[in-house]
């Protein structure tokens, strides 16, 4: 029995190997996808995102869009025309007009973008949500990548 335990790893060692393998999987998968993308020129789904930011009026929207661009947190910001909004605020149903920003950026920049917009936005709780870009025009997605500096 003693000889068998010397040749076979202990349960603790096996558990450690399995745990490390599971923890390393996302990193290894990401590296493999990046390598595949670099070799083939294909797009990695979710590399870029579109963020939605609501603004009270057009001037605030322009000011926030300009500030985002000045900080190089996005490649492109659309300022969509006025729309009506219904929402609950402090238990009451509210209705207002808002301007929506569509911000195209790297997914890795969403946290920094959100922190920055919250610091300059006049709303107590501004709407800042994002969705990953699954697919798109490869040349446009490459342009986003070239326009927004890496972290």
N, CA, C and O atoms as a DFTB+ gen file, in Angstrom:
604 C
 N C O
     1  1       0.821      -1.194       0.000
     2  2       0.000       0.000       0.000
     3  2       0.868       1.263       0.000
     4  3       0.564       2.252      -0.667
     5  1       1.947       1.195       0.763
     6  2       2.835       2.347       0.839
     7  2       3.449       2.646      -0.525
     8  3       3.591       3.809      -0.903
     9  1       3.810       1.610      -1.254
    10  2       4.378       1.773      -2.581
    11  2       3.355       2.378      -3.536
    12  3       3.716       3.201      -4.377
    13  1       2.084       1.986      -3.424
    14  2       1.014       2.511      -4.268
    15  2       0.817       4.004      -4.028
    16  3       0.624       4.762      -4.979
    17  1       0.865       4.437      -2.758
    18  2       0.669       5.854      -2.458
    19  2       1.834       6.703      -2.949
    20  3       1.665       7.895      -3.204
    21  1       3.017       6.101      -3.085
    22  2       4.150       6.848      -3.609
    23  2       4.030       7.060      -5.110
    24  3       4.495       8.078      -5.621
    25  1       3.412       6.116      -5.836
    26  2       3.275       6.231      -7.284
    27  2       2.048       7.042      -7.703
    28  3       2.079       7.674      -8.759
    29  1       0.991       7.049      -6.932
    30  2      -0.256       7.747      -7.270
    31  2      -0.322       9.058      -6.506
    32  3       0.011       9.109      -5.322
    33  1      -0.746      10.103      -7.171
    34  2      -0.869      11.378      -6.450
    35  2      -1.973      11.295      -5.399
    36  3      -2.944      10.552      -5.545
    37  1      -1.801      12.053      -4.371
    38  2      -2.820      12.063      -3.320
    39  2      -4.080      12.752      -3.816
    40  3      -4.066      13.450      -4.830
    41  1      -5.146      12.549      -3.100
    42  2      -6.419      13.203      -3.457
    43  2      -6.266      14.719      -3.445
    44  3      -6.839      15.417      -4.282
    45  1      -5.493      15.219      -2.495
    46  2      -5.269      16.667      -2.406
    47  2      -4.572      17.217      -3.634
    48  3      -4.924      18.287      -4.128
    49  1      -3.587      16.488      -4.126
    50  2      -2.873      16.913      -5.326
    51  2      -3.795      16.876      -6.533
    52  3      -3.804      17.801      -7.345
    53  1      -4.570      15.806      -6.647
    54  2      -5.509      15.685      -7.765
    55  2      -6.541      16.807      -7.715
    56  3      -6.875      17.399      -8.741
    57  1      -7.038      17.093      -6.525
    58  2      -8.012      18.169      -6.368
    59  2      -7.386      19.513      -6.746
    60  3      -8.033      20.343      -7.384
    61  1      -6.155      19.721      -6.362
    62  2      -5.451      20.958      -6.702
    63  2      -5.294      21.102      -8.216
    64  3      -5.520      22.180      -8.766
    65  1      -4.910      20.021      -8.883
    66  2      -4.742      20.050     -10.340
    67  2      -6.068      20.356     -11.023
    68  3      -6.114      21.178     -11.938
    69  1      -7.148      19.705     -10.590
    70  2      -8.475      19.936     -11.183
    71  2      -8.906      21.378     -10.940
    72  3      -9.406      22.031     -11.856
    73  1      -8.724      21.885      -9.729
    74  2      -9.117      23.261      -9.393
    75  2      -8.336      24.272     -10.227
    76  3      -8.917      25.208     -10.777
    77  1      -7.026      24.085     -10.320
    78  2      -6.215      25.011     -11.121
    79  2      -6.605      24.952     -12.596
    80  3      -6.628      25.978     -13.274
    81  1      -6.910      23.762     -13.089
    82  2      -7.346      23.623     -14.485
    83  2      -8.630      24.393     -14.731
    84  3      -8.761      25.087     -15.740
    85  1      -9.576      24.272     -13.812
    86  2     -10.840      24.991     -13.966
    87  2     -10.645      26.501     -13.884
    88  3     -11.282      27.255     -14.619
    89  1      -9.770      26.938     -12.993
    90  2      -9.524      28.371     -12.859
    91  2      -8.772      28.935     -14.056
    92  3      -8.974      30.093     -14.422
    93  1      -7.923      28.148     -14.658
    94  2      -7.123      28.609     -15.796
    95  2      -7.882      28.533     -17.119
    96  3      -7.473      29.160     -18.096
    97  1      -8.972      27.782     -17.169
    98  2      -9.693      27.598     -18.428
    99  2     -10.071      28.919     -19.095
   100  3      -9.800      29.082     -20.284
   101  1     -10.693      29.881     -18.376
   102  2     -11.055      31.136     -19.051
   103  2      -9.852      31.869     -19.634
   104  3      -9.934      32.431     -20.726
   105  1      -8.744      31.865     -18.915
   106  2      -7.545      32.544     -19.393
   107  2      -7.005      31.846     -20.639
   108  3      -6.682      32.496     -21.634
   109  1      -6.910      30.524     -20.575
   110  2      -6.400      29.769     -21.714
   111  2      -7.320      29.891     -22.918
   112  3      -6.848      29.998     -24.050
   113  1      -8.632      29.877     -22.688
   114  2      -9.594      30.023     -23.777
   115  2      -9.447      31.397     -24.429
   116  3      -9.441      31.514     -25.654
   117  1      -9.329      32.429     -23.602
   118  2      -9.162      33.786     -24.121
   119  2      -7.892      33.902     -24.959
   120  3      -7.907      34.496     -26.037
   121  1      -6.801      33.339     -24.465
   122  2      -5.546      33.382     -25.217
   123  2      -5.669      32.630     -26.535
   124  3      -5.159      33.083     -27.560
   125  1      -6.343      31.485     -26.513
   126  2      -6.525      30.707     -27.745
   127  2      -7.374      31.488     -28.752
   128  3      -7.066      31.492     -29.944
   129  1      -8.443      32.152     -28.282
   130  2      -9.275      32.957     -29.182
   131  2      -8.499      34.126     -29.763
   132  3      -8.637      34.434     -30.947
   133  1      -7.689      34.777     -28.950
   134  2      -6.893      35.899     -29.441
   135  2      -5.858      35.440     -30.466
   136  3      -5.613      36.120     -31.462
   137  1      -5.261      34.291     -30.213
   138  2      -4.295      33.747     -31.163
   139  2      -4.982      33.389     -32.475
   140  3      -4.472      33.689     -33.555
   141  1      -6.139      32.748     -32.373
   142  2      -6.906      32.392     -33.579
   143  2      -7.294      33.647     -34.355
   144  3      -7.186      33.686     -35.581
   145  1      -7.745      34.667     -33.637
   146  2      -8.134      35.923     -34.276
   147  2      -6.946      36.583     -34.966
   148  3      -7.073      37.096     -36.078
   149  1      -5.794      36.569     -34.305
   150  2      -4.606      37.196     -34.884
   151  2      -4.155      36.468     -36.151
   152  3      -3.718      37.098     -37.114
   153  1      -4.264      35.151     -36.142
   154  2      -3.823      34.365     -37.296
   155  2      -4.801      34.470     -38.455
   156  3      -4.395      34.646     -39.603
   157  1      -6.097      34.361     -38.151
   158  2      -7.113      34.318     -39.212
   159  2      -7.710      35.676     -39.545
   160  3      -8.328      35.843     -40.597
   161  1      -7.529      36.658     -38.648
   162  2      -8.142      37.965     -38.859
   163  2      -9.621      37.984     -38.524
   164  3     -10.318      38.934     -38.881
   165  1     -10.120      36.949     -37.840
   166  2     -11.542      36.881     -37.495
   167  2     -11.832      37.712     -36.247
   168  3     -10.933      38.026     -35.467
   169  1     -13.107      38.060     -36.076
   170  2     -13.555      38.883     -34.955
   171  2     -13.910      38.000     -33.768
   172  3     -14.533      36.951     -33.933
   173  1     -13.517      38.420     -32.580
   174  2     -13.893      37.715     -31.361
   175  2     -15.155      38.381     -30.819
   176  3     -15.132      39.543     -30.415
   177  1     -16.243      37.637     -30.814
   178  2     -17.531      38.148     -30.335
   179  2     -17.382      38.747     -28.936
   180  3     -16.773      38.144     -28.053
   181  1     -17.952      39.950     -28.747
   182  2     -17.930      40.601     -27.446
   183  2     -16.711      41.465     -27.180
   184  3     -16.595      42.040     -26.097
   185  1     -15.807      41.572     -28.129
   186  2     -14.617      42.405     -27.951
   187  2     -14.997      43.882     -27.837
   188  3     -14.338      44.648     -27.133
   189  1     -16.065      44.271     -28.535
   190  2     -16.552      45.645     -28.518
   191  2     -17.982      45.670     -28.005
   192  3     -18.675      44.653     -28.026
   193  1     -18.414      46.824     -27.550
   194  2     -19.757      46.978     -27.000
   195  2     -20.381      48.285     -27.449
   196  3     -19.699      49.209     -27.892
   197  1     -21.700      48.335     -27.321
   198  2     -22.452      49.567     -27.493
   199  2     -23.031      49.914     -26.130
   200  3     -23.732      49.105     -25.524
   201  1     -22.739      51.110     -25.650
   202  2     -23.285      51.581     -24.377
   203  2     -24.413      52.564     -24.663
   204  3     -24.339      53.353     -25.604
   205  1     -25.448      52.508     -23.849
   206  2     -26.596      53.400     -23.943
   207  2     -26.549      54.332     -22.734
   208  3     -26.458      53.878     -21.593
   209  1     -26.611      55.638     -22.995
   210  2     -26.568      56.632     -21.922
   211  2     -27.681      57.639     -22.179
   212  3     -27.740      58.241     -23.251
   213  1     -28.565      57.824     -21.199
   214  2     -29.637      58.801     -21.371
   215  2     -29.216      60.166     -20.843
   216  3     -28.440      60.273     -19.893
   217  1     -29.747      61.210     -21.481
   218  2     -29.423      62.591     -21.104
   219  2     -30.702      63.417     -21.080
   220  3     -31.664      63.125     -21.790
   221  1     -30.693      64.441     -20.259
   222  2     -31.871      65.287     -20.078
   223  2     -32.209      66.103     -21.319
   224  3     -33.379      66.259     -21.668
   225  1     -31.176      66.624     -21.986
   226  2     -31.431      67.458     -23.162
   227  2     -30.251      67.345     -24.130
   228  3     -29.252      66.685     -23.843
   229  1     -30.389      67.999     -25.272
   230  2     -29.376      67.887     -26.317
   231  2     -28.033      68.493     -25.903
   232  3     -26.984      67.945     -26.243
   233  1     -28.047      69.600     -25.185
   234  2     -26.787      70.222     -24.775
   235  2     -26.005      69.321     -23.833
   236  3     -24.796      69.150     -23.993
   237  1     -26.689      68.744     -22.852
   238  2     -26.017      67.810     -21.934
   239  2     -25.488      66.608     -22.707
   240  3     -24.376      66.146     -22.454
   241  1     -26.285      66.098     -23.653
   242  2     -25.861      64.961     -24.472
   243  2     -24.586      65.295     -25.250
   244  3     -23.650      64.497     -25.295
   245  1     -24.562      66.478     -25.859
   246  2     -23.371      66.892     -26.619
   247  2     -22.158      67.054     -25.711
   248  3     -21.049      66.659     -26.072
   249  1     -22.368      67.631     -24.537
   250  2     -21.264      67.831     -23.595
   251  2     -20.691      66.490     -23.129
   252  3     -19.473      66.323     -23.067
   253  1     -21.559      65.545     -22.807
   254  2     -21.102      64.230     -22.353
   255  2     -20.431      63.480     -23.506
   256  3     -19.392      62.848     -23.315
   257  1     -21.021      63.548     -24.695
   258  2     -20.425      62.882     -25.857
   259  2     -19.030      63.436     -26.133
   260  3     -18.094      62.672     -26.371
   261  1     -18.887      64.748     -26.103
   262  2     -17.587      65.386     -26.338
   263  2     -16.580      64.975     -25.266
   264  3     -15.420      64.703     -25.578
   265  1     -17.009      64.928     -24.013
   266  2     -16.109      64.534     -22.920
   267  2     -15.652      63.083     -23.085
   268  3     -14.489      62.766     -22.835
   269  1     -16.556      62.210     -23.501
   270  2     -16.207      60.809     -23.748
   271  2     -15.162      60.720     -24.859
   272  3     -14.181      59.986     -24.743
   273  1     -15.381      61.469     -25.928
   274  2     -14.454      61.441     -27.056
   275  2     -13.093      62.055     -26.680
   276  3     -12.046      61.544     -27.078
   277  1     -13.118      63.148     -25.914
   278  2     -11.870      63.786     -25.496
   279  2     -11.004      62.840     -24.659
   280  3      -9.776      62.891     -24.729
   281  1     -11.650      61.977     -23.868
   282  2     -10.933      61.005     -23.034
   283  2     -10.581      59.734     -23.808
   284  3      -9.965      58.820     -23.261
   285  1     -10.974      59.682     -25.084
   286  2     -10.729      58.510     -25.937
   287  2     -11.329      57.233     -25.346
   288  3     -10.733      56.158     -25.409
   289  1     -12.517      57.382     -24.774
   290  2     -13.226      56.235     -24.214
   291  2     -14.144      55.575     -25.232
   292  3     -14.760      54.551     -24.938
   293  1     -14.241      56.151     -26.420
   294  2     -15.097      55.600     -27.468
   295  2     -14.553      55.981     -28.829
   296  3     -13.783      56.929     -28.979
   297  1     -14.980      55.209     -29.817
   298  2     -14.623      55.518     -31.205
   299  2     -15.692      56.380     -31.853
   300  3     -15.412      57.139     -32.780
   301  1     -16.929      56.260     -31.357
   302  2     -18.054      56.883     -32.043
   303  2     -19.195      57.045     -31.053
   304  3     -19.472      56.142     -30.264
   305  1     -19.858      58.195     -31.095
   306  2     -21.039      58.419     -30.254
   307  2     -22.156      58.980     -31.124
   308  3     -22.008      60.038     -31.736
   309  1     -23.267      58.268     -31.173
   310  2     -24.467      58.788     -31.832
   311  2     -25.274      59.557     -30.800
   312  3     -25.396      59.127     -29.654
   313  1     -25.822      60.689     -31.203
   314  2     -26.741      61.439     -30.355
   315  2     -28.108      61.328     -31.027
   316  3     -28.379      61.979     -32.036
   317  1     -28.956      60.492     -30.445
   318  2     -30.268      60.251     -31.039
   319  2     -31.248      61.333     -30.604
   320  3     -31.133      61.875     -29.505
   321  1     -32.210      61.645     -31.465
   322  2     -33.153      62.738     -31.150
   323  2     -34.033      62.416     -29.950
   324  3     -34.077      61.294     -29.445
   325  1     -34.726      63.455     -29.527
   326  2     -35.575      63.383     -28.348
   327  2     -36.552      62.211     -28.428
   328  3     -37.140      61.947     -29.477
   329  1     -36.712      61.515     -27.301
   330  2     -37.700      60.441     -27.195
   331  2     -38.425      60.588     -25.865
   332  3     -37.927      61.220     -24.934
   333  1     -39.584      60.005     -25.797
   334  2     -40.362      60.030     -24.555
   335  2     -39.977      58.845     -23.688
   336  3     -39.671      57.765     -24.193
   337  1     -39.996      59.052     -22.388
   338  2     -39.649      57.985     -21.457
   339  2     -40.651      57.951     -20.314
   340  3     -41.085      58.990     -19.816
   341  1     -41.003      56.761     -19.916
   342  2     -41.831      56.529     -18.727
   343  2     -41.009      55.690     -17.771
   344  3     -40.372      54.723     -18.189
   345  1     -41.009      56.041     -16.492
   346  2     -40.214      55.298     -15.521
   347  2     -40.719      55.595     -14.112
   348  3     -41.392      56.599     -13.875
   349  1     -40.382      54.706     -13.189
   350  2     -40.706      54.935     -11.792
   351  2     -39.511      55.594     -11.122
   352  3     -38.377      55.138     -11.272
   353  1     -39.766      56.670     -10.384
   354  2     -38.724      57.346      -9.627
   355  2     -39.275      57.673      -8.253
   356  3     -40.249      58.413      -8.117
   357  1     -38.634      57.108      -7.233
   358  2     -39.048      57.294      -5.845
   359  2     -40.527      56.955      -5.666
   360  3     -41.269      57.659      -4.981
   361  1     -40.932      55.850      -6.307
   362  2     -42.278      55.326      -6.140
   363  2     -43.349      55.970      -7.001
   364  3     -44.503      55.544      -6.963
   365  1     -43.000      56.972      -7.765
   366  2     -43.970      57.682      -8.596
   367  2     -43.680      57.441     -10.072
   368  3     -42.522      57.366     -10.483
   369  1     -44.741      57.320     -10.864
   370  2     -44.592      57.186     -12.306
   371  2     -44.263      58.563     -12.884
   372  3     -44.995      59.531     -12.679
   373  1     -43.155      58.627     -13.605
   374  2     -42.695      59.877     -14.202
   375  2     -42.711      59.757     -15.719
   376  3     -42.629      58.660     -16.271
   377  1     -42.819      60.900     -16.382
   378  2     -42.746      60.956     -17.836
   379  2     -41.836      62.120     -18.198
   380  3     -41.948      63.212     -17.642
   381  1     -40.925      61.865     -19.149
   382  2     -40.008      62.933     -19.536
   383  2     -39.546      62.723     -20.973
   384  3     -39.819      61.698     -21.598
   385  1     -38.840      63.726     -21.470
   386  2     -38.175      63.627     -22.766
   387  2     -36.689      63.451     -22.498
   388  3     -36.131      64.074     -21.595
   389  1     -36.063      62.606     -23.285
   390  2     -34.642      62.353     -23.106
   391  2     -33.950      62.258     -24.454
   392  3     -34.583      62.039     -25.487
   393  1     -32.647      62.427     -24.421
   394  2     -31.775      62.231     -25.578
   395  2     -30.937      60.995     -25.251
   396  3     -30.450      60.851     -24.130
   397  1     -30.770      60.107     -26.226
   398  2     -30.024      58.878     -25.992
   399  2     -28.702      58.912     -26.735
   400  3     -28.647      59.252     -27.917
   401  1     -27.630      58.554     -26.025
   402  2     -26.321      58.393     -26.640
   403  2     -26.081      56.907     -26.886
   404  3     -26.331      56.077     -26.012
   405  1     -25.593      56.577     -28.085
   406  2     -25.131      55.229     -28.396
   407  2     -23.623      55.319     -28.540
   408  3     -23.121      55.974     -29.454
   409  1     -22.907      54.675     -27.655
   410  2     -21.455      54.798     -27.569
   411  2     -20.807      53.486     -28.006
   412  3     -21.059      52.439     -27.410
   413  1     -19.963      53.541     -29.060
   414  2     -19.265      52.352     -29.534
   415  2     -17.845      52.372     -28.998
   416  3     -17.101      53.332     -29.197
   417  1     -17.479      51.280     -28.304
   418  2     -16.181      51.238     -27.647
   419  2     -15.712      49.809     -27.459
   420  3     -16.408      48.860     -27.820
   421  1     -14.532      49.664     -26.893
   422  2     -14.035      48.345     -26.491
   423  2     -14.804      47.901     -25.243
   424  3     -15.099      48.723     -24.376
   425  1     -15.120      46.644     -25.151
   426  2     -15.790      46.120     -23.963
   427  2     -14.924      46.353     -22.721
   428  3     -15.449      46.604     -21.636
   429  1     -13.626      46.272     -22.874
   430  2     -12.721      46.478     -21.737
   431  2     -12.773      47.911     -21.193
   432  3     -12.287      48.168     -20.092
   433  1     -13.352      48.836     -21.945
   434  2     -13.442      50.236     -21.515
   435  2     -14.769      50.571     -20.828
   436  3     -14.939      51.685     -20.334
   437  1     -15.708      49.624     -20.789
   438  2     -17.039      49.925     -20.259
   439  2     -16.993      50.368     -18.798
   440  3     -17.694      51.309     -18.426
   441  1     -16.202      49.726     -17.976
   442  2     -16.105      50.129     -16.565
   443  2     -15.596      51.553     -16.413
   444  3     -16.167      52.343     -15.662
   445  1     -14.536      51.877     -17.116
   446  2     -13.965      53.231     -17.072
   447  2     -14.959      54.254     -17.638
   448  3     -15.116      55.343     -17.087
   449  1     -15.619      53.899     -18.729
   450  2     -16.625      54.776     -19.326
   451  2     -17.755      55.046     -18.334
   452  3     -18.160      56.193     -18.145
   453  1     -18.254      54.002     -17.712
   454  2     -19.351      54.147     -16.751
   455  2     -18.946      55.016     -15.564
   456  3     -19.702      55.896     -15.152
   457  1     -17.760      54.774     -15.015
   458  2     -17.285      55.583     -13.883
   459  2     -17.171      57.051     -14.279
   460  3     -17.581      57.936     -13.529
   461  1     -16.614      57.304     -15.460
   462  2     -16.424      58.675     -15.905
   463  2     -17.763      59.380     -16.135
   464  3     -17.959      60.511     -15.689
   465  1     -18.674      58.713     -16.826
   466  2     -19.975      59.337     -17.099
   467  2     -20.718      59.621     -15.797
   468  3     -21.330      60.680     -15.663
   469  1     -20.679      58.705     -14.843
   470  2     -21.341      58.950     -13.550
   471  2     -20.749      60.172     -12.855
   472  3     -21.452      60.889     -12.142
   473  1     -19.457      60.406     -13.063
   474  2     -18.817      61.546     -12.392
   475  2     -19.212      62.888     -13.004
   476  3     -19.110      63.913     -12.331
   477  1     -19.663      62.912     -14.266
   478  2     -19.992      64.188     -14.920
   479  2     -21.476      64.340     -15.235
   480  3     -21.914      65.425     -15.618
   481  1     -22.253      63.277     -15.081
   482  2     -23.671      63.302     -15.471
   483  2     -24.502      63.994     -14.406
   484  3     -24.278      63.773     -13.215
   485  1     -25.464      64.833     -14.808
   486  2     -26.273      65.542     -13.814
   487  2     -27.318      64.667     -13.111
   488  3     -27.801      65.043     -12.043
   489  1     -27.679      63.517     -13.678
   490  2     -28.680      62.654     -13.047
   491  2     -28.088      61.983     -11.811
   492  3     -26.903      61.653     -11.771
   493  1     -28.933      61.791     -10.811
   494  2     -28.522      61.079      -9.607
   495  2     -28.130      59.639      -9.945
   496  3     -27.126      59.126      -9.451
   497  1     -28.934      58.997     -10.789
   498  2     -28.640      57.634     -11.243
   499  2     -28.810      57.604     -12.765
   500  3     -29.886      57.278     -13.265
   501  1     -27.750      57.944     -13.497
   502  2     -27.878      57.943     -14.960
   503  2     -27.976      56.519     -15.512
   504  3     -27.411      55.576     -14.957
   505  1     -28.702      56.394     -16.611
   506  2     -28.780      55.112     -17.312
   507  2     -27.485      54.929     -18.089
   508  3     -27.188      55.691     -19.010
   509  1     -26.728      53.924     -17.714
   510  2     -25.507      53.558     -18.441
   511  2     -25.522      52.038     -18.504
   512  3     -25.181      51.361     -17.534
   513  1     -25.920      51.513     -19.652
   514  2     -25.943      50.066     -19.825
   515  2     -25.235      49.728     -21.125
   516  3     -25.135      50.567     -22.019
   517  1     -24.747      48.514     -21.231
   518  2     -24.033      48.148     -22.454
   519  2     -24.417      46.748     -22.902
   520  3     -24.847      45.907     -22.113
   521  1     -24.248      46.536     -24.180
   522  2     -24.453      45.229     -24.793
   523  2     -23.232      44.910     -25.638
   524  3     -22.728      45.777     -26.353
   525  1     -22.751      43.672     -25.564
   526  2     -21.609      43.314     -26.405
   527  2     -22.017      43.216     -27.868
   528  3     -23.151      42.860     -28.190
   529  1     -21.083      43.536     -28.740
   530  2     -21.312      43.397     -30.180
   531  2     -20.931      41.978     -30.565
   532  3     -19.779      41.570     -30.415
   533  1     -21.900      41.236     -31.058
   534  2     -21.663      39.844     -31.432
   535  2     -20.977      39.754     -32.791
   536  3     -19.990      39.035     -32.942
   537  1     -21.491      40.473     -33.771
   538  2     -20.955      40.466     -35.132
   539  2     -21.134      41.851     -35.736
   540  3     -21.872      42.679     -35.203
   541  1     -20.460      42.095     -36.846
   542  2     -20.603      43.366     -37.536
   543  2     -19.643      43.450     -38.704
   544  3     -18.915      42.502     -38.999
   545  1     -19.651      44.586     -39.359
   546  2     -18.749      44.831     -40.469
   547  2     -17.308      44.741     -39.944
   548  3     -16.912      45.556     -39.111
   549  1     -16.523      43.772     -40.411
   550  2     -15.158      43.604     -39.893
   551  2     -14.308      44.871     -39.980
   552  3     -13.518      45.145     -39.077
   553  1     -14.459      45.635     -41.042
   554  2     -13.669      46.859     -41.175
   555  2     -14.069      47.900     -40.126
   556  3     -13.216      48.604     -39.587
   557  1     -15.371      47.991     -39.841
   558  2     -15.853      48.929     -38.820
   559  2     -15.362      48.507     -37.439
   560  3     -14.927      49.348     -36.652
   561  1     -15.428      47.209     -37.138
   562  2     -14.984      46.716     -35.833
   563  2     -13.477      46.920     -35.663
   564  3     -13.010      47.222     -34.565
   565  1     -12.730      46.757     -36.736
   566  2     -11.285      47.001     -36.697
   567  2     -11.028      48.493     -36.451
   568  3     -10.110      48.859     -35.717
   569  1     -11.843      49.343     -37.068
   570  2     -11.707      50.779     -36.868
   571  2     -11.962      51.153     -35.397
   572  3     -11.244      51.980     -34.836
   573  1     -12.972      50.551     -34.782
   574  2     -13.214      50.806     -33.347
   575  2     -11.967      50.441     -32.544
   576  3     -11.512      51.200     -31.688
   577  1     -11.430      49.260     -32.842
   578  2     -10.248      48.786     -32.123
   579  2      -9.072      49.755     -32.279
   580  3      -8.353      50.023     -31.316
   581  1      -8.882      50.273     -33.483
   582  2      -7.776      51.202     -33.741
   583  2      -8.015      52.584     -33.119
   584  3      -7.066      53.304     -32.811
   585  1      -9.287      52.944     -32.937
   586  2      -9.628      54.279     -32.465
   587  2      -9.616      54.415     -30.947
   588  3      -9.421      55.511     -30.421
   589  1      -9.827      53.300     -30.239
   590  2      -9.894      53.336     -28.773
   591  2      -8.644      52.645     -28.226
   592  3      -8.451      51.450     -28.449
   593  1      -7.803      53.380     -27.521
   594  2      -6.569      52.775     -27.001
   595  2      -6.860      51.601     -26.055
   596  3      -7.876      51.578     -25.361
   597  1      -5.950      50.641     -26.048
   598  2      -6.066      49.517     -25.099
   599  2      -5.898      50.036     -23.692
   600  3      -5.431      51.154     -23.474
   601  1      -6.285      49.208     -22.743
   602  2      -6.146      49.569     -21.325
   603  2      -4.711      49.789     -20.932
   604  3      -4.428      50.098     -19.775
